[in-house]
Amino acid sequence: MRKTVLSLGIFASFLANAQSIKTTIDLINVKDDKVAVTMEFPKMKSGDVKFHFPKTVPGTYSVDDYGRFIEGIKFYDNKGKELTFTKVNDNTYSLKNAQGLSKISYLVNDSFDDELDTSKHKAVFSPSGTDIEEGKVYMINTHGFIGYIDNMQDVPYQLIVQKPTDFYGTTALVDQDKSESTDTYTLANYAKVTDSPLMYTKPDYITFNAGGMDLVLGVYSPTGKYKAADFKENLEKWWLLRRNFWVI
């Protein structure tokens, strides 16, 4: 009976992964401050496919066109053959008769560098932007790294981050594997993906409890002047004030 239960558990896990969108962010093989992303999909239900990056995200009230930071995008079928596509605009790609679409790969540039030159486009507001500094820090606002397919926004995502072994991921997500070089997260849908920022850098973080809630704060300071512990007291006060305000 025990073997049967174990077998069923493995099968259920396999089935869940098979029906999710496996998305891998590679923070190890970074070149020219560009990060490679691959997305692997369950079987397509429609022959015509539109793949998007967000034009805007809630809370910013600005049009940022995150797709303009994407390079070298390629679409593959389940046999590894490249599929033809049409780039509709900065954020949208269209494919016809793409029932066999299996994988998408592309490179991501960060928006922080773009803030230095606003001649062509308004700079992305930093808290909703992305930062790629090889060997130093990766600020992953996921809407700048991960796209979605029409009518598949409610499909679960399996997010895999390949990272240097001496880097730590500060995030509210729970890592589901024990590897030092890979973090794995499961998210219910694309909305959960875009609501789950991550920061990867060499560890400087603290965990503490405020108002009954466990919090984690990670800090990256280029000069080393600031440490996570420096912000703990004020953050605890702010969190309690915020909590009491909403209770009232």
BAFI-3210 file (N, C-alpha, C; in Angstrom, 3 decimals, decimal comma, padded with zeros to 6 digits):
// residues 248
n [1|2|3|4|5|6|7|8|9|10|11|12|13|14|15|16|17|18|19|20|21|22|23|24|25|26|27|28|29|30|31|32|33|34|35|36|37|38|39|40|41|42|43|44|45|46|47|48|49|50|51|52|53|54|55|56|57|58|59|60|61|62|63|64|65|66|67|68|69|70|71|72|73|74|75|76|77|78|79|80|81|82|83|84|85|86|87|88|89|90|91|92|93|94|95|96|97|98|99|100|101|102|103|104|105|106|107|108|109|110|111|112|113|114|115|116|117|118|119|120|121|122|123|124|125|126|127|128|129|130|131|132|133|134|135|136|137|138|139|140|141|142|143|144|145|146|147|148|149|150|151|152|153|154|155|156|157|158|159|160|161|162|163|164|165|166|167|168|169|170|171|172|173|174|175|176|177|178|179|180|181|182|183|184|185|186|187|188|189|190|191|192|193|194|195|196|197|198|199|200|201|202|203|204|205|206|207|208|209|210|211|212|213|214|215|216|217|218|219|220|221|222|223|224|225|226|227|228|229|230|231|232|233|234|235|236|237|238|239|240|241|242|243|244|245|246|247|248]
n.u [000,838|001,938|003,862|002,191|000,908|003,147|003,896|001,635|001,891|004,260|003,424|001,374|002,842|004,444|002,453|001,442|003,660|003,885|001,696|002,254|003,878|007,101|009,629|012,787|015,320|018,477|021,084|023,718|025,202|025,774|026,003|027,378|025,782|023,241|020,510|019,622|016,533|014,300|011,248|009,053|006,307|003,091|001,034|-000,241|-003,508|-004,532|-004,061|-003,208|-001,151|-000,466|002,115|003,097|004,758|004,437|002,822|002,285|002,225|000,339|-000,014|001,948|001,077|002,030|003,190|005,353|006,362|007,739|008,641|010,497|012,967|013,826|015,738|016,778|014,747|013,327|011,281|010,238|009,253|007,943|009,852|012,168|012,498|012,794|010,221|008,401|007,596|005,743|006,617|004,606|004,525|006,549|005,945|004,518|004,201|003,324|002,151|001,312|-000,591|000,596|000,438|002,290|004,025|006,515|008,632|010,126|012,781|014,926|016,791|017,293|017,547|018,406|016,410|017,474|019,896|018,881|017,786|019,614|019,504|017,081|016,197|014,783|012,733|010,611|012,000|011,842|010,162|012,137|011,567|009,888|011,451|014,239|017,368|020,554|023,567|026,361|027,703|027,263|024,579|021,138|018,191|015,063|012,266|009,588|007,838|009,394|010,944|009,530|007,125|003,785|001,241|-001,663|-004,757|-003,575|-002,967|-003,844|-002,633|-000,503|002,805|006,093|008,826|012,224|015,290|018,520|021,516|024,565|026,409|027,058|025,221|022,216|018,692|016,429|013,149|009,560|008,684|008,712|011,405|011,657|013,487|016,641|019,040|022,141|022,634|020,354|017,128|013,741|010,433|006,859|004,068|000,709|-000,467|-000,132|-000,560|000,267|002,932|003,850|003,529|005,563|008,427|012,030|015,297|018,631|021,737|024,952|024,756|023,099|021,031|018,187|015,937|012,839|010,158|007,173|004,369|003,245|003,822|006,131|008,987|011,323|014,261|016,317|019,392|021,280|024,218|026,315|028,740|028,992|028,304|025,785|023,814|021,617|020,724|020,774|018,365|016,403|015,089|013,613|012,031|010,505|008,971|007,604|006,116|004,405|002,968|001,688|000,151|-001,516|-002,855|-004,476|-006,011|-007,519]
n.v [-001,207|001,226|001,586|001,983|004,410|006,111|005,905|007,030|009,616|010,512|010,355|012,262|014,582|014,647|014,970|017,481|019,132|018,656|019,984|022,611|025,804|025,737|027,726|029,009|030,907|032,003|032,751|032,252|031,868|034,548|037,120|040,108|041,553|040,439|038,305|034,941|033,434|030,720|029,275|026,644|024,900|023,361|021,238|022,996|024,409|025,827|026,734|029,233|031,572|034,067|035,740|037,562|040,358|042,398|045,561|047,515|047,672|046,989|049,706|051,433|053,251|053,970|053,656|051,238|049,250|046,545|044,615|045,756|045,371|042,919|040,512|038,566|036,597|033,348|030,757|027,413|024,162|020,943|019,253|020,550|022,312|025,529|027,961|030,110|033,577|036,610|039,844|041,867|044,231|046,033|044,442|042,154|039,014|037,079|033,903|031,582|028,604|027,045|024,760|022,957|024,360|024,474|025,557|028,658|030,928|033,567|036,662|038,889|042,306|044,823|047,365|049,383|050,401|051,724|053,972|055,966|057,087|058,819|059,648|058,285|056,934|057,130|056,700|053,638|053,397|053,035|051,164|049,343|048,325|046,564|045,038|044,085|043,025|041,543|039,067|040,595|041,729|040,858|042,176|041,091|041,940|040,291|040,727|041,906|039,913|037,626|036,339|035,822|033,715|034,272|033,349|031,528|032,497|031,593|029,209|027,221|028,222|026,970|028,112|028,317|029,178|029,455|029,806|031,425|029,601|030,996|032,973|034,480|034,276|036,735|036,733|036,382|033,954|030,331|028,226|025,141|023,132|021,570|022,242|024,008|025,536|025,975|027,327|026,582|027,390|027,381|028,736|029,887|031,101|033,499|036,040|035,713|035,285|037,817|039,222|038,632|039,554|039,111|039,185|038,590|038,165|038,349|037,075|039,285|039,693|039,858|038,257|038,693|039,157|040,906|042,190|039,640|038,602|036,978|038,366|039,093|040,778|041,871|043,317|045,123|046,783|048,704|049,817|048,714|050,164|050,209|047,983|045,174|044,942|047,559|048,689|047,465|048,309|050,674|049,616|047,738|049,458|050,927|048,874|048,033|050,399|050,658|048,321|048,789|051,021|050,003|048,257|049,956]
n.w [000,000|000,775|-001,212|-003,352|-002,705|-002,719|-005,408|-006,614|-005,656|-006,890|-009,546|-009,551|-009,045|-011,342|-013,283|-012,608|-013,121|-015,844|-016,846|-016,445|-017,089|-017,736|-016,732|-017,133|-015,712|-016,333|-014,425|-014,404|-016,811|-017,971|-020,362|-021,569|-019,827|-020,161|-019,687|-020,145|-020,950|-020,900|-021,939|-021,507|-022,811|-022,106|-024,216|-026,998|-027,423|-029,437|-032,868|-033,736|-032,244|-029,828|-028,287|-025,477|-023,846|-020,919|-021,341|-019,547|-015,937|-012,936|-010,637|-011,554|-013,462|-015,955|-019,340|-020,205|-021,850|-021,692|-023,403|-025,106|-024,092|-024,794|-026,597|-029,466|-029,704|-030,043|-031,389|-030,891|-032,123|-030,956|-031,872|-031,941|-034,020|-035,487|-035,464|-037,640|-037,180|-036,508|-035,625|-033,930|-032,432|-029,994|-027,812|-028,541|-030,223|-033,020|-034,093|-036,628|-037,160|-035,083|-033,448|-032,564|-030,974|-028,559|-027,081|-026,043|-026,415|-025,274|-024,793|-022,048|-021,522|-019,064|-017,416|-015,871|-016,898|-019,070|-018,016|-018,136|-020,600|-021,986|-024,400|-026,364|-025,088|-022,269|-019,044|-017,195|-014,135|-011,331|-009,062|-010,342|-012,264|-013,848|-013,043|-014,108|-013,245|-013,810|-011,731|-009,523|-008,820|-009,341|-010,117|-010,239|-011,360|-012,219|-014,358|-016,239|-017,223|-017,904|-020,124|-021,560|-022,969|-024,926|-023,477|-021,801|-019,362|-016,938|-016,487|-014,441|-013,412|-013,423|-011,993|-012,496|-011,230|-012,142|-010,506|-009,249|-006,803|-004,508|-004,271|-003,014|-002,990|-002,423|-001,630|-001,463|-002,191|-001,910|-001,961|-003,595|-003,896|-002,933|-003,958|-004,290|-006,451|-007,862|-007,704|-007,204|-007,913|-007,529|-009,087|-009,176|-011,412|-014,160|-013,105|-010,459|-010,948|-011,889|-009,610|-007,947|-007,147|-007,274|-005,807|-006,496|-005,074|-003,411|-000,099|002,040|004,275|006,475|008,723|010,339|012,730|012,553|013,972|014,029|011,577|009,490|008,110|005,459|004,625|002,119|001,065|-001,314|-001,585|-003,430|-002,538|-000,087|002,068|003,243|005,218|005,615|008,245|009,140|008,507|009,901|012,379|011,691|009,659|011,027|012,650|010,688|009,485|011,541|012,004|009,543|009,556|011,793|010,871|008,817|010,270|011,880]
ca.u [000,000|002,836|004,463|001,144|000,752|004,344|003,809|000,616|002,438|005,203|002,638|000,673|003,845|004,817|001,323|001,365|004,739|003,615|000,651|002,700|004,817|008,415|010,366|014,128|016,120|019,866|021,934|025,096|025,824|025,379|026,937|027,043|024,682|021,969|020,135|018,862|015,291|013,601|009,915|008,583|004,854|002,280|000,515|-001,086|-004,871|-004,895|-003,020|-002,727|-000,631|000,115|002,957|003,217|005,364|003,530|002,963|002,285|001,921|-000,444|000,694|002,922|000,345|002,859|003,407|006,785|006,740|008,855|009,130|011,602|014,231|014,014|016,526|017,069|013,672|013,143|010,172|010,558|008,221|008,324|010,966|013,334|012,568|012,376|008,968|008,355|006,704|005,661|006,682|003,512|005,042|007,606|005,517|003,678|004,655|002,215|002,505|000,200|-000,484|001,687|-000,002|003,452|004,905|006,957|009,599|010,537|014,003|015,257|017,701|016,690|018,338|017,771|015,885|018,240|020,834|018,098|017,437|020,636|019,210|015,631|015,945|013,859|011,628|010,594|012,633|010,989|010,254|013,108|011,034|009,256|012,412|015,077|018,800|021,427|024,979|026,984|028,544|026,973|023,182|020,092|016,873|014,150|010,833|009,317|007,149|010,416|011,685|008,672|005,950|002,620|000,491|-003,107|-005,596|-002,816|-002,557|-004,237|-001,848|000,566|004,188|007,193|009,936|013,521|016,362|019,871|022,247|025,846|026,180|027,250|024,181|020,994|017,497|015,483|011,828|008,506|008,412|009,352|012,230|011,182|014,552|017,737|020,260|022,792|022,765|019,039|015,928|012,537|009,217|005,616|003,123|-000,595|-000,828|000,765|-000,733|001,141|004,309|004,177|003,413|006,588|009,786|013,149|016,605|019,717|023,039|025,620|023,813|023,016|019,600|017,750|014,546|012,295|008,714|006,531|002,919|002,849|004,168|007,555|009,462|012,727|014,765|017,626|019,948|022,512|024,858|027,528|029,931|029,005|028,029|024,526|023,566|020,205|020,432|020,620|016,998|015,450|014,288|012,636|011,091|009,559|008,052|006,745|005,186|003,393|002,104|000,878|-000,810|-002,496|-003,664|-005,496|-006,928|-008,425]
ca.v [000,000|002,359|001,765|002,523|005,818|006,794|005,950|008,003|010,933|010,838|010,567|013,545|015,629|014,664|015,509|018,915|019,778|018,532|020,940|023,958|026,463|025,678|028,926|028,984|032,132|031,582|033,799|031,750|032,146|035,910|037,737|041,505|041,933|039,938|037,044|034,035|032,872|029,746|028,917|025,402|024,933|022,158|021,192|024,113|024,074|026,628|026,803|030,608|031,909|035,382|035,762|038,960|040,906|043,456|046,948|048,256|046,809|047,712|050,520|052,351|054,270|054,401|052,691|050,960|048,356|045,712|043,811|046,405|044,936|041,522|040,305|037,213|035,658|032,230|029,866|026,057|023,139|019,850|018,512|021,423|023,110|026,910|028,358|031,487|034,425|038,019|040,764|042,816|045,472|045,741|043,508|041,059|038,171|036,276|032,691|030,898|027,141|026,736|023,763|022,240|025,228|023,799|026,319|029,995|031,378|034,964|037,347|040,044|043,458|045,441|048,715|050,378|051,044|052,558|055,218|056,967|057,674|058,927|060,327|057,509|056,367|057,499|055,682|052,825|053,726|052,062|050,038|048,343|048,027|045,370|045,332|042,947|043,361|040,225|038,809|041,531|041,718|040,687|042,588|040,424|042,179|039,199|041,192|042,283|038,725|036,497|036,690|034,943|033,424|034,491|032,241|030,630|033,247|030,873|027,975|027,377|028,389|026,443|029,039|027,772|030,169|028,897|030,900|031,095|028,948|031,939|033,991|034,196|034,890|037,346|036,652|035,811|032,610|029,243|027,364|023,772|022,128|021,747|022,513|025,283|026,276|026,088|027,564|026,215|027,940|027,088|029,846|029,417|031,678|034,590|037,149|035,430|035,478|039,239|039,759|037,930|039,988|038,414|039,805|037,647|038,768|037,673|037,238|040,302|039,731|039,563|037,831|039,118|039,067|042,166|042,063|038,271|038,207|036,782|039,193|038,962|041,972|041,717|044,597|045,164|048,097|048,589|050,190|048,019|051,132|049,885|046,578|044,893|045,183|048,998|049,105|046,627|049,028|051,537|048,785|047,181|050,530|051,223|047,770|048,059|051,555|050,325|047,312|049,411|051,935|049,246|047,691|051,040]
ca.w [000,000|000,866|-002,536|-004,224|-002,345|-003,199|-006,864|-006,958|-005,357|-007,951|-010,762|-009,412|-009,205|-012,758|-014,032|-012,329|-013,856|-017,277|-017,211|-016,101|-017,990|-017,115|-017,112|-016,542|-015,778|-016,171|-013,861|-014,393|-018,114|-018,333|-021,297|-021,898|-018,940|-020,690|-019,049|-021,005|-020,397|-021,740|-021,475|-022,116|-022,684|-022,379|-025,580|-027,394|-027,805|-030,597|-033,880|-033,796|-030,921|-029,588|-027,094|-025,055|-022,639|-020,458|-021,780|-018,294|-014,791|-011,935|-009,657|-012,147|-014,231|-017,076|-020,408|-020,153|-022,951|-021,236|-024,511|-025,819|-023,490|-025,205|-027,816|-029,940|-029,381|-030,967|-031,075|-031,336|-031,978|-030,067|-032,473|-031,913|-035,231|-035,299|-036,086|-038,120|-036,386|-036,874|-034,487|-034,103|-031,842|-029,025|-026,772|-029,030|-031,327|-033,532|-034,835|-037,269|-037,232|-034,143|-032,469|-032,046|-030,185|-027,342|-026,294|-026,466|-025,758|-025,567|-023,881|-021,388|-021,078|-017,892|-017,625|-015,112|-017,816|-019,977|-017,340|-018,441|-021,907|-022,139|-025,673|-027,181|-024,316|-020,861|-018,211|-016,336|-012,713|-010,805|-008,289|-011,208|-013,310|-013,736|-012,996|-014,373|-013,074|-013,723|-010,579|-008,432|-008,388|-010,345|-009,622|-011,164|-011,409|-013,155|-015,560|-017,200|-017,631|-018,280|-020,912|-021,460|-024,191|-024,804|-023,001|-020,921|-018,172|-015,722|-016,376|-013,443|-013,841|-012,617|-012,205|-012,091|-011,312|-012,051|-009,871|-008,626|-005,505|-003,393|-004,324|-002,253|-003,557|-001,493|-002,240|-000,621|-002,686|-001,179|-002,797|-003,438|-004,020|-001,984|-004,705|-004,029|-007,707|-008,494|-006,896|-007,940|-007,322|-008,235|-008,997|-009,649|-012,707|-014,560|-012,167|-009,325|-011,422|-011,941|-008,251|-007,163|-007,472|-006,630|-005,930|-006,267|-004,846|-002,291|001,017|003,081|004,541|007,832|008,874|011,620|012,840|012,908|014,024|013,780|010,214|009,239|007,009|005,079|003,952|001,494|000,632|-002,104|-001,546|-004,252|-001,768|001,196|003,138|003,907|005,515|005,879|009,662|009,369|008,213|010,632|013,363|011,015|008,912|012,002|013,042|009,539|009,248|012,593|011,745|008,376|009,973|012,672|010,059|008,108|011,273|012,262]
c.u [000,866|003,478|003,458|000,959|001,923|004,294|002,789|001,114|003,397|004,458|001,935|001,637|004,245|003,719|001,222|002,427|004,479|002,592|001,037|003,644|006,166|009,272|011,697|014,840|017,556|020,728|023,394|025,825|025,352|026,445|026,450|025,856|023,315|021,725|019,275|017,657|014,739|012,262|009,460|007,104|004,223|001,689|-000,448|-002,477|-005,307|-003,738|-002,417|-002,368|-000,147|000,838|003,256|004,194|004,479|003,869|003,048|001,986|001,188|000,447|001,655|002,269|001,185|002,969|004,903|007,270|007,948|009,416|010,292|012,966|014,592|014,788|016,555|015,994|013,542|012,027|010,477|009,338|008,755|009,401|012,236|013,494|012,062|011,099|009,042|007,339|006,718|005,730|005,663|003,907|006,099|007,242|004,866|004,275|003,510|002,751|001,236|000,474|000,633|001,256|001,183|004,396|005,226|007,837|009,852|011,823|014,294|016,247|017,001|017,761|017,647|017,366|016,702|019,221|020,116|017,726|018,423|020,370|017,708|015,265|014,901|012,620|011,739|011,161|011,606|011,230|011,059|012,501|010,323|010,179|013,211|016,546|019,590|022,866|025,718|027,928|028,265|025,530|022,264|018,767|015,832|012,709|010,327|008,570|008,141|011,202|010,801|007,429|004,818|001,977|-000,993|-003,821|-004,828|-002,348|-002,877|-003,538|-000,749|001,942|005,118|008,407|011,215|014,576|017,694|020,800|023,642|025,605|026,347|026,246|022,952|019,828|016,578|014,122|010,831|008,168|009,199|010,110|011,884|012,251|015,721|019,062|020,813|022,847|021,432|017,965|014,712|011,296|008,006|004,632|001,837|-000,939|000,103|000,629|000,159|002,610|004,689|004,074|004,499|007,992|010,826|014,406|017,668|021,040|023,731|024,884|024,082|021,529|019,343|016,315|014,076|010,781|008,165|005,028|002,430|003,160|005,682|007,970|010,933|013,116|016,157|018,097|021,180|023,030|026,173|028,812|030,049|028,680|026,793|024,368|022,089|019,822|020,210|019,169|015,954|014,532|013,216|011,604|010,065|008,531|007,070|005,701|004,072|002,439|001,158|-000,215|-001,906|-003,411|-004,802|-006,490|-007,956|-009,452]
c.v [001,246|002,660|002,388|004,013|006,627|006,953|006,984|009,422|011,391|011,153|011,921|014,708|015,769|015,315|017,017|019,671|019,754|019,562|022,376|024,511|026,539|026,831|028,955|030,302|031,765|032,754|033,371|032,137|033,500|036,527|039,139|041,998|041,598|038,545|036,221|033,467|031,865|029,420|027,684|025,226|023,559|022,271|022,347|023,617|024,799|026,685|028,182|031,070|033,351|035,367|037,215|039,149|042,077|044,829|047,871|047,276|047,632|048,494|051,528|053,511|054,806|053,275|052,463|050,010|047,483|044,817|044,440|046,033|043,495|041,454|038,824|036,191|034,595|031,327|028,489|025,142|021,996|018,947|019,358|022,299|024,523|027,202|029,812|032,278|035,833|038,855|041,865|044,199|045,091|044,603|042,227|040,367|037,255|035,091|032,064|029,391|026,626|025,748|023,041|023,088|024,583|024,679|027,691|030,344|032,813|035,480|038,584|041,075|044,079|046,878|049,771|051,118|052,033|053,896|056,336|057,677|057,668|059,622|059,608|057,060|056,849|056,365|054,929|053,223|052,646|050,913|048,980|047,949|046,770|045,782|044,046|043,425|042,062|040,118|039,690|041,392|041,541|041,052|042,113|040,799|041,307|039,626|041,658|041,116|037,655|036,995|035,694|034,773|033,679|033,207|031,217|031,349|032,513|029,524|028,186|027,521|027,675|027,305|028,449|028,852|029,454|030,016|030,469|030,542|029,892|033,087|033,515|034,928|035,420|037,428|036,106|034,398|031,567|028,344|025,910|022,713|022,498|022,058|023,888|026,142|026,468|026,347|027,278|026,703|027,539|028,222|029,472|029,911|032,852|035,799|036,967|035,613|036,952|039,918|039,195|038,354|039,183|039,272|038,766|038,403|037,976|038,022|038,441|040,484|039,459|039,056|038,256|039,033|040,418|041,972|040,669|037,779|038,093|037,550|038,897|040,205|041,691|043,061|044,361|046,592|048,008|048,886|049,422|048,925|050,744|048,381|046,382|045,227|046,655|049,437|048,410|047,440|049,887|050,731|048,163|048,228|050,835|050,142|047,767|049,234|051,272|049,336|047,924|050,364|051,165|048,597|048,715|051,274]
c.w [000,000|-000,494|-003,497|-003,978|-002,874|-004,711|-007,314|-006,723|-006,428|-009,242|-010,716|-009,603|-010,660|-013,591|-013,846|-013,105|-015,352|-017,742|-016,884|-017,161|-017,278|-017,627|-016,377|-016,787|-015,415|-015,702|-013,797|-015,670|-018,645|-019,238|-021,650|-021,085|-019,532|-020,116|-019,998|-020,254|-021,399|-021,098|-022,243|-021,783|-022,789|-023,774|-025,846|-027,789|-029,067|-031,582|-034,009|-032,390|-030,907|-028,242|-026,756|-023,900|-022,207|-021,037|-020,574|-017,172|-013,738|-010,969|-010,246|-012,895|-015,396|-018,097|-020,519|-021,245|-022,603|-022,340|-025,252|-025,242|-023,882|-026,520|-028,187|-029,654|-030,473|-030,451|-031,672|-031,208|-031,131|-030,651|-032,538|-033,138|-034,944|-036,083|-036,535|-037,298|-036,949|-035,609|-034,726|-033,595|-030,812|-028,078|-027,277|-030,239|-031,724|-034,325|-035,389|-037,310|-036,321|-033,067|-031,834|-031,229|-028,842|-026,456|-026,913|-025,711|-026,172|-024,526|-023,320|-021,066|-019,873|-018,187|-016,895|-016,015|-018,721|-019,349|-017,676|-019,765|-022,144|-023,451|-026,515|-026,412|-022,874|-020,016|-017,387|-014,884|-012,006|-009,999|-009,127|-012,357|-013,035|-013,769|-013,189|-014,285|-012,785|-012,527|-009,387|-007,934|-009,593|-009,690|-010,628|-010,831|-012,547|-014,418|-016,629|-017,745|-018,272|-019,011|-020,727|-022,825|-023,935|-024,396|-022,175|-019,656|-016,882|-015,578|-015,330|-014,089|-012,861|-012,943|-011,631|-012,283|-011,104|-011,602|-009,421|-007,221|-004,319|-003,436|-003,554|-002,899|-002,476|-002,176|-001,227|-001,047|-001,903|-002,157|-002,518|-003,708|-003,108|-002,665|-004,345|-005,288|-008,439|-007,440|-007,769|-007,204|-008,176|-007,997|-009,714|-011,041|-013,011|-013,633|-010,942|-009,699|-011,337|-010,579|-007,338|-007,569|-006,704|-006,785|-005,594|-006,162|-003,740|-001,015|001,912|003,355|006,014|007,763|010,252|011,570|013,276|012,862|013,714|012,382|010,075|007,983|006,721|004,294|003,416|000,968|-000,228|-002,089|-002,306|-003,479|-000,458|002,368|003,936|004,063|005,832|007,320|009,967|009,243|009,084|011,544|012,700|010,246|009,845|012,404|011,909|009,347|010,289|012,401|010,587|008,760|010,839|011,898|009,374|009,066|011,679|011,163]
res [m|r|k|t|v|l|s|l|g|i|f|a|s|f|l|a|n|a|q|s|i|k|t|t|i|d|l|i|n|v|k|d|d|k|v|a|v|t|m|e|f|p|k|m|k|s|g|d|v|k|f|h|f|p|k|t|v|p|g|t|y|s|v|d|d|y|g|r|f|i|e|g|i|k|f|y|d|n|k|g|k|e|l|t|f|t|k|v|n|d|n|t|y|s|l|k|n|a|q|g|l|s|k|i|s|y|l|v|n|d|s|f|d|d|e|l|d|t|s|k|h|k|a|v|f|s|p|s|g|t|d|i|e|e|g|k|v|y|m|i|n|t|h|g|f|i|g|y|i|d|n|m|q|d|v|p|y|q|l|i|v|q|k|p|t|d|f|y|g|t|t|a|l|v|d|q|d|k|s|e|s|t|d|t|y|t|l|a|n|y|a|k|v|t|d|s|p|l|m|y|t|k|p|d|y|i|t|f|n|a|g|g|m|d|l|v|l|g|v|y|s|p|t|g|k|y|k|a|a|d|f|k|e|n|l|e|k|w|w|l|l|r|r|n|f|w|v|i]
***
